[in-house]
C-alpha cells in the first residue's frame, strides 16, 4: 500500500575541505560601506545562543512538490544526511559504506568507524516501499533532528538499495508513524523523543509549502499558531499504525463521487499524490475531464484549470476542500491531476492534500488535527 512518489534531483551535500584563510573585508564592513548595516541588524538581529537551542523545528526542502526532506545528523562527530520526513513509515535508514548499489554511490554514506558512539547489532532489516526496497542491518547512535539529540537511536544502514533510489534527492527516509509497523521492532525516532522526554508535547506538526517554495517545516513537540487561522479540527485515528482515519466521503459540487458510505484513509507526508481505489479515482478524474496516458497519469487541459471543480473530503463530519489550483500540477509536458489509482482499498491523503492545511499528528490523543493555513 505504501507509496513514495518522488521526482528526484541529485543534490549532494558539500564535502569538507581545508581552505587557506585570506584576509579581507568582513561582511559587516561591506554592509557599512554601502549604508546597509543598520537596516540589516534590525532585520536580522544577532542572537548568538540560537544555535545552541533545541528548538524542535526542522526545516524541510520542497523537492519539486513531490517530496519533502530535512537534514539530520548521525554519530559523533555528526555525519549529515538528507532524509524524507515520512508519516507513512516508521523506520529511519540511511546509506552505509557497506552498500555497493548504485543508489548508495550517489548519496552520502554513514561510516560507523568514524563515529565514537556507534554500536552495532546482529539484526538485519528489510523495508519495502512502493517504488523499491532496501536491505541492511540495524545500528545504534546519536541522531539529531531539529536540534533535538536522541540517544541510542536505532537506524538502518543499507547494504542494498533498489535502482529507483539512485535517482532520489534524499539519502534516506525518517519514518514518523507508529512502532507497530516498524520493521524488525526498531523504535522510531519520535517515539524515543517521547520516551526520553525530549519534547514538551507528544505530537508533531507540519507545514508543507507549495510550488517548490521554501519554508516547509516539521515542528517536533510543537504547534505553531502563526501557521494557521481559525480552529483545529481533530479527526480520531481508526488504527494506530499509520495515521489512519475514517473518511466519510469525497464529493464534487455537493455530490458524493467516491468513498460512498465511508472508507479508510492514511494521512501521509511521504506520498506526493492523493491515492485511492482505481474505480473511485477514475470517477473523480472523469469529473475533471482528465484522460489517462500510457504512464497512468491523468492529464487535463491547462486552459481549463480555473473552471475545474473543487474536491471536498469529509472527515469526522468536517469538510476539507481542495481547489483545482492545488490538485493540478503543471510542467513542460502539460498538466495532470494529483489523483492516482491503486488496487489497495486504503486511501492515501498525500502532499496534494496536506499542502492545503497545517497538519498535526497527535500521539497523546491518537488523532490528526487539520487547520486552515494562515
TIBASE-499355 format. One line per 4 residues: number of its first residue (from 0); their letters; for each residue x negated, y, z of C-alpha. Coordinates in steps of 0.25 Angstrom, whole numbers, plus 5000, padded with zeros to 4 digits. Layout:
N
NUM	A	X/Y/Z ~ ...
***
This chain:
374
0	XXXX	5000/5000/5000 ~ 4989/5010/5004 ~ 4985/5018/4992 ~ 4974/5028/4991
4	XXXX	4976/5036/4978 ~ 4964/5045/4977 ~ 4957/5052/4966 ~ 4942/5052/4969
8	XXXX	4932/5062/4966 ~ 4918/5059/4971 ~ 4913/5069/4981 ~ 4900/5065/4989
12	XXXX	4896/5072/5002 ~ 4883/5079/5001 ~ 4871/5072/5005 ~ 4862/5078/5016
16	XXXX	4849/5083/5010 ~ 4837/5092/5016 ~ 4837/5105/5010 ~ 4826/5115/5013
20	XXXX	4831/5128/5021 ~ 4830/5141/5012 ~ 4830/5154/5020 ~ 4841/5163/5014
24	XXXX	4853/5172/5018 ~ 4863/5166/5027 ~ 4878/5165/5024 ~ 4880/5176/5034
28	XXXX	4870/5185/5027 ~ 4876/5183/5014 ~ 4890/5186/5019 ~ 4886/5198/5026
32	XXXX	4879/5204/5013 ~ 4892/5202/5006 ~ 4900/5208/5017 ~ 4908/5195/5019
36	XXXX	4902/5191/5033 ~ 4913/5197/5042 ~ 4924/5192/5033 ~ 4918/5178/5033
40	XXXX	4917/5178/5048 ~ 4931/5182/5050 ~ 4936/5171/5040 ~ 4926/5160/5045
44	XXXX	4923/5163/5060 ~ 4911/5156/5065 ~ 4915/5144/5074 ~ 4902/5137/5077
48	XXXX	4909/5126/5086 ~ 4919/5122/5076 ~ 4910/5110/5070 ~ 4910/5104/5084
52	XXXX	4925/5103/5086 ~ 4932/5090/5084 ~ 4944/5097/5076 ~ 4950/5084/5071
56	XXXX	4952/5091/5058 ~ 4947/5084/5045 ~ 4947/5092/5032 ~ 4950/5084/5020
60	XXXX	4947/5085/5006 ~ 4958/5084/4996 ~ 4953/5076/4984 ~ 4962/5079/4972
64	XXXX	4975/5078/4981 ~ 4972/5063/4981 ~ 4965/5060/4994 ~ 4960/5068/5006
68	XXXX	4947/5065/5013 ~ 4939/5071/5024 ~ 4924/5069/5028 ~ 4921/5061/5041
72	XXXX	4908/5056/5047 ~ 4904/5043/5052 ~ 4892/5039/5060 ~ 4880/5046/5068
76	XXXX	4875/5055/5061 ~ 4888/5057/5054 ~ 4890/5052/5039 ~ 4901/5059/5032
80	XXXX	4912/5052/5023 ~ 4924/5057/5015 ~ 4936/5049/5019 ~ 4950/5049/5015
84	XXXX	4960/5052/5027 ~ 4970/5041/5025 ~ 4982/5039/5033 ~ 4985/5027/5025
88	XXXX	4974/5018/5030 ~ 4967/5016/5044 ~ 4952/5013/5041 ~ 4940/5022/5040
92	XXXX	4930/5018/5030 ~ 4918/5024/5022 ~ 4908/5018/5012 ~ 4895/5012/5018
96	XXXX	4881/5010/5013 ~ 4884/4995/5013 ~ 4894/4997/5001 ~ 4890/4995/4987
100	XXXX	4903/4998/4980 ~ 4903/5010/4970 ~ 4913/5017/4979 ~ 4902/5017/4990
104	XXXX	4891/5022/4982 ~ 4900/5034/4978 ~ 4902/5038/4992 ~ 4895/5041/5006
108	XXXX	4892/5028/5013 ~ 4891/5026/5028 ~ 4878/5021/5033 ~ 4879/5014/5046
112	XXXX	4863/5015/5048 ~ 4864/5030/5048 ~ 4874/5030/5060 ~ 4869/5028/5074
116	XXXX	4883/5026/5079 ~ 4888/5016/5069 ~ 4892/5002/5074 ~ 4895/4991/5064
120	XXXX	4905/4980/5065 ~ 4907/4966/5059 ~ 4921/4970/5054 ~ 4924/4970/5039
124	XXXX	4934/4980/5033 ~ 4942/4979/5020 ~ 4952/4990/5017 ~ 4961/4990/5004
128	XXXX	4967/5003/4998 ~ 4976/5004/4986 ~ 4964/5008/4977 ~ 4954/4999/4983
132	XXXX	4947/4993/4995 ~ 4935/4994/5004 ~ 4928/4983/5012 ~ 4917/4985/5022
136	XXXX	4915/4984/5037 ~ 4918/4992/5050 ~ 4909/5000/5058 ~ 4910/5010/5069
140	XXXX	4904/5024/5071 ~ 4908/5038/5074 ~ 4918/5044/5064 ~ 4921/5059/5064
144	XXXX	4933/5065/5057 ~ 4937/5079/5058 ~ 4927/5082/5069 ~ 4932/5070/5077
148	XXXX	4922/5059/5080 ~ 4927/5045/5082 ~ 4918/5035/5090 ~ 4917/5021/5086
152	XXXX	4926/5022/5074 ~ 4927/5010/5065 ~ 4926/5012/5050 ~ 4924/5004/5037
156	XXXX	4910/5004/5030 ~ 4914/5000/5016 ~ 4905/4989/5009 ~ 4914/4989/4996
160	XXXX	4924/4999/4991 ~ 4934/4998/4979 ~ 4929/5004/4966 ~ 4940/5015/4967
164	XXXX	4934/5020/4979 ~ 4921/5024/4971 ~ 4930/5036/4966 ~ 4935/5041/4980
168	XXXX	4930/5054/4984 ~ 4931/5050/4999 ~ 4921/5040/5004 ~ 4931/5032/5013
172	XXXX	4944/5032/5020 ~ 4948/5036/5034 ~ 4961/5029/5038 ~ 4971/5036/5047
176	XXXX	4982/5026/5048 ~ 4985/5016/5060 ~ 4975/5006/5065 ~ 4986/4995/5062
180	XXXX	4982/4996/5047 ~ 4967/4997/5049 ~ 4958/4987/5042 ~ 4951/4978/5052
184	XXXX	4957/4985/5064 ~ 4948/4997/5063 ~ 4953/5008/5072 ~ 4956/5020/5063
188	XXXX	4949/5034/5065 ~ 4961/5041/5070 ~ 4964/5030/5080 ~ 4951/5031/5086
192	XXXX	4952/5046/5087 ~ 4965/5044/5095 ~ 4958/5033/5103 ~ 4946/5042/5106
196	XXXX	4955/5054/5110 ~ 4948/5062/5099 ~ 4961/5068/5094 ~ 4971/5077/5102
200	XXXX	4983/5070/5096 ~ 4985/5057/5090 ~ 4989/5062/5076 ~ 4982/5068/5064
204	XXXX	4988/5077/5053 ~ 4984/5080/5038 ~ 4985/5092/5028 ~ 4983/5088/5014
208	XXXX	4980/5099/5004 ~ 4986/5099/4990 ~ 4980/5102/4976 ~ 4966/5098/4981
212	XXXX	4965/5110/4990 ~ 4956/5110/5003 ~ 4962/5110/5017 ~ 4966/5096/5019
216	XXXX	4965/5092/5034 ~ 4966/5080/5043 ~ 4969/5084/5057 ~ 4965/5074/5068
220	XXXX	4974/5075/5080 ~ 4980/5088/5076 ~ 4992/5094/5070 ~ 4988/5108/5063
224	XXXX	5001/5116/5063 ~ 4995/5126/5053 ~ 4996/5116/5042 ~ 5011/5114/5043
228	XXXX	5024/5122/5045 ~ 5037/5118/5052 ~ 5040/5105/5059 ~ 5032/5092/5059
232	XXXX	5041/5081/5054 ~ 5038/5068/5061 ~ 5040/5054/5054 ~ 5038/5042/5063
236	XXXX	5029/5031/5058 ~ 5036/5018/5054 ~ 5023/5010/5055 ~ 5010/5013/5062
240	XXXX	5001/5008/5051 ~ 5000/5019/5040 ~ 5008/5031/5043 ~ 5021/5025/5038
244	XXXX	5034/5031/5039 ~ 5048/5029/5035 ~ 5053/5037/5023 ~ 5068/5039/5021
248	XXXX	5068/5043/5007 ~ 5062/5050/4995 ~ 5071/5060/4988 ~ 5071/5069/4976
252	XXXX	5082/5080/4975 ~ 5089/5074/4987 ~ 5090/5061/4980 ~ 5083/5048/4986
256	XXXX	5073/5043/4975 ~ 5064/5034/4983 ~ 5063/5027/4997 ~ 5078/5026/4997
260	XXXX	5083/5020/5011 ~ 5069/5023/5017 ~ 5055/5017/5015 ~ 5041/5017/5022
264	XXXX	5030/5027/5019 ~ 5016/5030/5023 ~ 5010/5044/5025 ~ 4996/5042/5019
268	XXXX	4985/5053/5016 ~ 4977/5042/5009 ~ 4987/5041/4997 ~ 4988/5052/4987
272	XXXX	5002/5050/4982 ~ 5016/5046/4987 ~ 5017/5031/4984 ~ 5030/5023/4985
276	XXXX	5036/5011/4979 ~ 5036/5011/4963 ~ 5051/5012/4961 ~ 5052/5024/4971
280	XXXX	5041/5031/4965 ~ 5046/5029/4951 ~ 5059/5035/4955 ~ 5052/5047/4961
284	XXXX	5043/5049/4949 ~ 5055/5048/4939 ~ 5062/5060/4946 ~ 5049/5068/4943
288	XXXX	5049/5064/4928 ~ 5036/5056/4930 ~ 5030/5046/4921 ~ 5021/5035/4925
292	XXXX	5007/5034/4917 ~ 4998/5022/4915 ~ 4992/5024/4929 ~ 5004/5024/4937
296	XXXX	5004/5039/4939 ~ 5017/5047/4937 ~ 5015/5059/4928 ~ 5024/5071/4927
300	XXXX	5025/5083/4918 ~ 5016/5094/4925 ~ 5026/5105/4920 ~ 5038/5098/4928
304	XXXX	5032/5099/4942 ~ 5040/5111/4946 ~ 5053/5105/4942 ~ 5050/5091/4948
308	XXXX	5058/5087/4961 ~ 5052/5087/4975 ~ 5052/5073/4982 ~ 5057/5072/4997
312	XXXX	5053/5062/5007 ~ 5062/5060/5019 ~ 5054/5055/5031 ~ 5061/5053/5044
316	XXXX	5072/5061/5039 ~ 5063/5073/5035 ~ 5061/5077/5021 ~ 5048/5080/5015
320	XXXX	5048/5085/5001 ~ 5036/5085/4991 ~ 5037/5095/4979 ~ 5032/5091/4965
324	XXXX	5020/5101/4967 ~ 5016/5091/4978 ~ 5018/5077/4971 ~ 5014/5081/4957
328	XXXX	4999/5081/4954 ~ 4992/5087/4942 ~ 4979/5085/4935 ~ 4973/5085/4922
332	XXXX	4981/5073/4918 ~ 4994/5079/4921 ~ 5004/5078/4933 ~ 5008/5066/4941
336	XXXX	5017/5064/4953 ~ 5012/5059/4967 ~ 5021/5047/4968 ~ 5015/5033/4965
340	XXXX	5022/5020/4965 ~ 5018/5008/4973 ~ 5022/4993/4975 ~ 5022/4996/4990
344	XXXX	5035/4999/4998 ~ 5028/5009/5006 ~ 5027/5024/5002 ~ 5015/5032/5004
348	XXXX	5016/5047/5006 ~ 5003/5051/5002 ~ 4996/5064/5000 ~ 5006/5069/4990
352	XXXX	5016/5069/5001 ~ 5006/5073/5013 ~ 5001/5085/5006 ~ 5015/5092/5008
356	XXXX	5015/5090/5023 ~ 5006/5092/5035 ~ 5006/5077/5040 ~ 5003/5072/5054
360	XXXX	5000/5057/5057 ~ 5004/5056/5072 ~ 4998/5044/5079 ~ 5005/5047/5092
364	XXXX	5019/5047/5087 ~ 5016/5038/5075 ~ 5022/5048/5065 ~ 5019/5057/5053
368	XXXX	5022/5071/5054 ~ 5025/5080/5042 ~ 5025/5095/5041 ~ 5027/5105/5030
372	XX	5013/5111/5026 ~ 5011/5126/5031
***
